[in-house]
């Protein structure tokens, strides 16, 4: 089976790429989602659960910004300049993966007080929860398209030489 660049990235350099590009950001995002639910139900805006949520939210945004910059420079720009995309399925998989930077960075910016400094805790919670939800949607779209064989999208150029 042919792979999207997304899936190839996760498959090469085992287990490190899988850990760095999938496990770390997903574990942080899932921790945020779980603690977010606890905060939503209890309305407890301080305490250990909120601290864990805040720390993970800051870490994941900064971490994923690093991933975004790295992949933009080392993969997206070269693939585009050299015509190495494996069709529209490949572009959707990588594009949606990288789009995760928007909600994840949003979480960091809220928790660092860079945006929403004057918002009430309720407003921050609404935006925070929205960013978590948006990340879950874009990450799942990336995963679904990333697992597809890109040739089913009509592109039959099967270059398999991604070295990250």
C-alpha positions in Angstrom: 0.0 0.0 0.0 1.2 3.5 -0.7 1.3 5.9 2.2 0.6 9.6 2.7 3.5 11.7 3.9 1.6 11.9 7.2 1.6 8.2 7.7 5.2 7.8 6.4 6.4 10.4 8.9 4.9 8.3 11.7 6.2 5.1 10.3 9.9 6.0 9.8 12.4 6.3 12.6 10.4 4.0 14.9 9.4 4.6 17.6 10.8 8.2 17.8 8.7 9.9 15.1 5.5 8.3 16.4 6.3 9.5 19.9 7.4 13.0 18.9 4.8 13.8 16.3 1.8 11.8 17.6 2.1 10.5 21.2 3.3 13.7 22.9 0.8 16.1 21.4 -2.1 13.7 21.6 -1.3 12.8 25.2 -1.2 16.4 26.1 -4.4 17.2 24.2 -6.2 14.3 25.8 -5.1 15.4 29.3 -6.4 18.9 28.5 -9.7 17.4 27.2 -10.2 15.3 30.4 -9.3 18.1 32.8 -11.5 20.5 30.7 -14.4 18.2 31.4 -13.7 18.2 35.1 -13.5 22.0 35.1 -16.7 22.3 33.1 -18.6 20.0 35.5 -17.2 21.4 38.8 -16.6 25.1 37.7 -13.5 24.9 39.9 -11.1 27.4 38.4 -8.3 26.7 40.7 -6.8 23.6 42.3 -4.7 20.8 40.9 -6.9 19.9 37.9 -6.8 23.5 36.7 -3.0 23.6 37.1 -2.5 20.4 35.1 -4.9 21.8 32.4 -3.0 25.1 32.3 0.5 23.5 32.2 -0.5 21.0 29.5 -2.2 23.8 27.5 0.9 26.0 27.5 3.2 23.0 26.7 1.1 21.6 23.8 0.9 25.0 22.0 4.6 25.7 22.3 5.5 22.1 21.4 3.2 22.0 18.4 4.4 25.4 17.2 7.9 23.8 17.0 6.5 20.8 15.1 4.6 23.1 12.7 7.8 25.2 12.0 9.9 22.1 11.6 7.5 20.4 9.2 6.8 23.5 7.2 10.5 24.0 6.6 11.6 20.4 6.2 8.6 18.9 4.4 5.8 21.2 3.2 7.9 23.8 1.4 10.2 21.2 -0.3 7.3 19.0 -1.3 5.5 21.9 -2.8 8.6 23.3 -4.6 9.6 19.8 -5.9 6.1 18.6 -6.8 6.3 15.7 -4.3 2.8 15.7 -3.0 1.0 12.4 -3.4 -2.3 14.0 -4.4 -5.1 15.8 -2.7 -5.5 13.1 0.1 -1.9 13.6 1.1 -2.3 17.4 1.2 -5.5 17.1 3.3 -3.7 14.7 5.8 -0.7 16.9 6.2 -2.7 20.2 6.0 -5.1 19.2 8.7 -2.3 17.8 10.9 -0.5 21.2 10.7 -3.8 23.1 11.2 -3.7 21.8 14.7 -1.3 24.6 15.5 -4.2 27.1 15.5 -6.3 25.7 18.3 -3.3 24.4 20.3 -1.5 27.8 20.1 -4.8 29.4 21.1 -4.8 27.3 24.2 -1.3 28.5 25.1 -2.1 32.1 24.4 -5.2 32.1 26.6 -3.2 30.4 29.5 -0.3 32.8 29.1 -2.7 35.8 29.3 -1.6 37.0 25.8 -5.2 36.8 24.6 -8.3 37.1 26.7 -6.5 38.7 29.6 -9.7 40.7 30.5 -12.1 37.8 29.9 -14.1 36.3 32.7 -13.3 32.7 33.7 -16.5 31.7 31.9 -15.4 33.3 28.7 -11.9 31.8 28.9 -13.5 28.4 29.5 -15.8 28.8 26.4 -12.9 29.6 24.2 -10.6 27.0 25.8 -13.2 24.3 25.3 -13.8 25.4 21.7 -10.1 25.2 20.9 -10.0 21.7 22.4 -12.9 20.7 20.2 -11.4 22.2 17.1 -8.2 20.4 17.7 -9.9 17.1 18.1 -11.8 17.6 14.8 -8.7 18.6 12.7 -6.5 15.9 14.3 -9.1 13.2 13.5 -9.5 14.4 9.9 -5.7 14.3 9.5 -5.6 10.8 10.9 -8.4 9.5 8.7 -7.0 10.9 5.5 -3.5 10.1 6.6 -4.4 6.4 6.8 -5.8 6.3 3.3 -3.8 5.1 0.3 -3.2 8.4 -1.6 -3.6 6.6 -5.0 -7.4 6.2 -4.4 -7.6 10.0 -4.9 -6.5 9.6 -8.5 -2.9 10.5 -8.1 -0.5 7.7 -9.1 2.8 9.3 -8.3 4.1 7.1 -5.5 7.3 8.7 -4.4 8.4 7.2 -1.1 11.4 9.1 0.0 10.6 11.2 3.0 13.6 11.4 5.3 12.8 13.4 8.4 
